[in-house]
Amino acid sequence: MIRWPLPVFIGSATCLLATSSLAQEISPRIIDGTNATSNDWPYITALVTKGSSAYEGQFCGGSYIGDRYILTAAHCVERVSKEDFEVIVGINNLNNEYNEGVRLPVQQFYIHPEYNSSN
C-alpha cells in the first residue's frame, strides 16, 4: 500500500482548487468597457455580396477614408468583380441595416500593384 504524505496531498488539493477558481475568473468579456453607440464608428464599412442581407452576405470589412473611397484588404476583392458586391458605409449592427448605414454599389476597385496573394 502506498502512503501519501499529508503535505503532498494538501499541496495537490490546493493547486487543483486554485486552477479551477482561475478558470472561473477568465472571461471573454471586455473589462470596464462601454457599449458603442451607432454614431461612434461612422467610417466602418461592410463588404456584402450583392442581393444578400448585411448579416448573411458580409464577407469583409473596410474603412471609409473620404472622397468616395473605402480601404479594405486586397484579399477581400482579388477574386470578385465590382458587380458581385456592394458596400454598406456606417453600419454597426449587421442585423439593423434598414436603420443604419448606406448601401452603395461599387463603381471601381483597385488592388495595389505590389500585392501578392502568396505572401
Salt bridges, closest charged atoms under 4 A:
GLU78 OE2 - ARG79 NH1 3.45
GLU86 OE1 - ARG103 NH1 2.52
GLU97 OE1 - ARG103 NH2 2.85
